[in-house]
Structures are given as structure tokens and as C-alpha cells.
Amino acid sequence: MPLIAMNREIGSLGKDVAQGVAESLGIKVQHHEMIDTLANRTRIRKSHVISFLEGKQGLIERLTTDQLMLRLLTADEILSLAESQDGIVLRGWGATSLLKEVPHAVRVCVSASRSLRVKRMMERLGSVDEREVERIVDQNDEASGVVMRRHFHIGSRDIDEYDMCLNTDRLSVVECVDEIVRLARSQRFAETEASRVQLRDTALVHRVRAALRTESSTSHCKLRVTAENGRVTLEGGVDRADQIKICADVVARLKGVASIDNRLKAAVVPARLRE
């Protein structure tokens, strides 16, 4: 099951590369399709979801949107797709970072120089206003950087976040596709039972985090969640003793949970505050 995560950089030809890889491997590219699902789950407008994912939220949107919940649900959706699809190419939205612990996931950066990206975008937009197109490119770069820094504490061009970096100043789309396909089919990135388990556990951790955040009675609990072979461990403190069981009940209903190691502890309220 080829599993490929790619960055998004305007004017880099990454979209063309992703489509070429998908066609060569007989899999799908997933990009905008999950926006409707996220809008439904969060009960906010699609435009707000898009501006969040692309790092372009205005002040009002930032103040009226539960940023943490949307981030957790986005991660849950990305990893659910990676787990459930028989091969997929995921573009943008932190997929390269979310899948870094999965051995058979190929993480790719497709990039190009700013000047060439501006030239390509001028042609694509049919514009002769170079300064305006430069502004568009720079805004997109900054927005992408904001998303990666805010949610994953990394830069969008940090080369150690990728297994392969391709420069379309020097390589054609076909050459990039060939390189990615070669890596995806290599023994180094072969899918194994151990790598499938790692993907399932990684997806399960984010499923649990998203479920606890969307449940009103547990939404403010700050927990550490880990998973190993479907066994979910919950650690941390909760405000009330009854939340220990509530958290476990929420987790127990989720797909993929084999057992729960509940290590949660209720906060101890000083006697003077109980009076």
C-alpha cells in the first residue's frame, strides 16, 4: 500500500507531481475532499476550515474558531485516510509531519526557486503584473510556514522532515515522479506488518485525542495519549474524579481500541478550598 505525503508550495509543480505519482501507482490524491467532512464535524463554515488549513485566518475567525479542536480533527482525518485507503497521496496540511513515525510512509518535498515559481504563476494566472504575483507567492509561503510552525513547530522547508527533496528548477515533473515511485517501491519503504501496526497506533492516538476534545465533558482535559498494538494509555490529571471513568468510556467506544490502561488522576483540592 503506497503511502506518500507531500508538501504544498505554490508554483513548484507539486500538484502535477502528485497526480503523476498517483497515476503511476494506481492510487488517489487526497487534498480538498476532506474539507466537507471537517466542516460537518466542527459545524463551522467550509471557508473557515479552508482558511485554517491554509494559515490565512483573520482575527475574527481565530477568535471564533476552536483552533485546537480543528487541529486535532484535521490530524484525525488525515491519519484515518492513510489507514483506511489502499494507497494514497496526501498533499499538505501537515501530513509529512503526522506520518514521520510510520516506516512505510514516503515523505516528499517538491520545491523550486522563488523566481521560477513567480514566473510559473504569472503564466498560470495569465498575469503580466510581476509584483502582484510575487505578493501572492510570498503570502502563500508565509501562510504555509505559519501552519507548520504553529501546529508542528517546524519549518515547511526543514529538509530533515522529508525522505526526499526535489527541485523542479532542475528536474522535470516526469523525473520527479520517477524518483518518488522508485522510492515508494523500494524495499526500504516496503509495507510490513510492523509498519501497519505503527500506522494503526498513530491513527488511534489522534482518534482518541479528537474524541476527547469533541466530547463536552472531557474537552478541557489535558491528557497524554499513547497506543501500542491497540492498547491505549491515558496519563495526566483531570479536574474531577468522575472524569477518569468518563474519559475511559469515550475511548472505549472508538474503533481500534483493544484495551485501555487508565492512569488518570483527579486533582487534589486543598481542604480550605472545599469549605
N, C-alpha and C positions, 0 to 999 in steps of 0.2 A: 504494500500500500504506500505509494509515494506521498510523502508529506513535505510540502515545501512552503516556507514562509518568506515573504519578500517585503522589502521596504517600499515606501512610496516617495518618489521625488519627481516633481513636475518637470517635464521636458527631457527626462532621462531615457525615454522609450521603455521604461519598466513595464508599462501596460502591454505593449507589444510582445515583450519578452515573456511575460507571464502567460499570455494567450498562446504563444508558440510552445512553451513548455507543456501547458495543459493539453494541447492538441497532440504533441509528440508522445505523451504518456497516457493519453486517453482518460484524462481526469478533468475536473471542473475548476474554474477560477471563482473564488468566493470574494465578493467585495461589498457591493451595496445591498445585496439581498437580505442581510440580517438587520437592516435599519428598521423595517416594519416590525420585526419581532421585538426589537429593543423598545420601540415606541409603544407597543402594546403592553409590554411588561412593566414599563415605567409610567405609563399613562401620561406621557408628555408628547408634544408635537414632534413630528419627524424632523422638522427644521432645527429643533433644539438638539435632537440626537446627532444630526449631521454636524452642527457647529461644535458640539462637544468632541466628537470623534476627530474632527479636523483642526481642533485647537483654535477655533475662531469665535468662541462665545463672547458676547458683550456683557457689560456689567449686570444688566437685569437678568440675563439668562444664568449667569454664575450665582446670583443671589437667590434665584427661584428654583434652581435645579439641585437635587441631591447628588452632588458630584461623586461621592464615594459609592453610592448605590449604582449609579450609571457605570462607573468604572468596573465595579465587581460584576455587574450583569454583562458588560461587554466582554470581559475576560471569560465568563462562563459560556457565552455564546461561541466565542472563538474556539475554545477548547472542546466544547460539545461537538462542533462541526469537525474538528480534527479527529475526534474519537469516533464519530459515527459514519463519516464518509469513507468510501472505498477509494482513497486517494483524493488529494485536494491541493490547490494552490491558494494560500491566504496572503492577501496584499494589505499591508499597513496595519494600523490600529494596535501596534504592539505585539503582533503575532510572533515576530522574531524573538522577542524577549520572553514571552509566555511559554514558548516551546524549547527554550535553551536547555532544559534538563532531559529532553526526550531524545534518545540516541539516534533514532532513525529520521529525525526532522532535519531537513536541509535548510539552513538559514542564509539568505542571499541578499546582498546589497547591489542594486543596479544604479549607477551614478554617472554623472557627466559634469564637465566644467560649466560654470555659470554662464559664460559667454555663449557656448553652444546650446545650452538649454534655452536661453533667451532667443536665439536665432530660430530654434525649432518651434518655440511657442509663437513667435511672430508669424511664421508660416502657417501654423495650425489655426491661429486666430484670424489670419488674413489681415494683420495689422502692420502698419509702417511706423507706428509710434514706439520706438525702441525704449524710451524712458518709461512709458506706461507699462510695457511688457516686463521690463526689469523690475518694476514695482510689484507686479503680480507674482513673479518668480520669487522675489525676496519675501513677500508676505507668506507665500506658501511654505517656503523653507523655514521661516520663523515659527509658523503655526505648527509644523511638523515637529520642530525642535521642542516647542512648548509641551506638546503631548508626551513626548518621550522623556523629557526631564521631569515633568510633573508626576507622571504615573509610574515611570520605571527608573528614574534617577540616572539616566544615561543620555548620551547624545545620539542623534539619529545617524551620525557618521562614525560612531565609535567602531573601529574595524574589528575589535575583539568580540563584538556582539554577533558576528557573522562567520559562517563557514567559508564563504566565497564572496569576494567583492569584484564586480565587473565594471569597467569603464567604457561607456559607449562612445567616447571620443575616439577610441582606438579599435573597438570591437563592434561588429555588426550585430543586429538582432539575431540573425541565424547563428552566429558564432557564440553569442551568449546563451542561446537556447541549447546548443550542443554541449556546452560546458556544464550547464546545470543538469541536463538529462544524464550526462556521463556520471556526475557525482551522485545523483539520485539512484542510479542503477549500480553503483559501486558496492562492493562488499562492506566497506566502512559504514555505509548508511543503510545496510540491509535491515529490514524489519525482523525482529526476533520476538519470542515470547516475553523475554525480559523487557524489551523496549515497549511492547504493547502494554505490559503491566505498568510501566512508568508513565505512559501516556494516560492510562485509565486513572491512576492515582493522582496525577497532576490535574486532570479534569475534575476529579472528585473533590479535591481540595477547594477549587474555585466554585464548584457547585454548592458546597457547604457554606462557603463564605457568602455567596449570593443569597442563599436561602435564609440564613440567619439575619442578613441585613434587611431583607424584604418582609420578614415576619415582625409585626409591630411590637410584640412582647420581647423580642431579642435584638431589635435593630440597633440598640446602643451598647450592646455587649462587645467588649474588646477582647477577642479571643485569639489564641494561636491554634491554627488547624493544620494537622499533618495527616497523611494517609500512607499506608503500606499494605499492599495486597488487599485493598478494600476495607482495612481496619482503620477507622477514623479516630484520631486522638484529639481531644479538646482540652486545652490548657488555658489558664488565666483566671481572672476574678469576675464575678457578677455582683450586682447590687443586692439581690435578694436570694434567699435560699431556694425558693421555688423555681427560679430561672435555671438552676442546674438541671432539673428534670425537663423543663420546657425546651432548653437547647438540645438536649438529647433526643426528645420526641421529634423535634423539627428535623434533625439529622437522620433519624431512623427511617423517615418516610422517603428518603431520597434514593434514586436509582444508583446502584453500585456499592451501597454501604453493606458490608458483610458483618461488621460488628463495631462497637463504639467503646473506646477507652475514655471514660469521662473523668477528667482530673480537675474539673472546675471547682472553685471555692468561692463561697459567699463572703462578701466584705464584712469585717467585724466592726460593728457600730459601737463606739465608746458609750459606756453607761450613761454619762452625762448628757449625751445626745438622745438617748432613748427615753429620758424622763420628760 
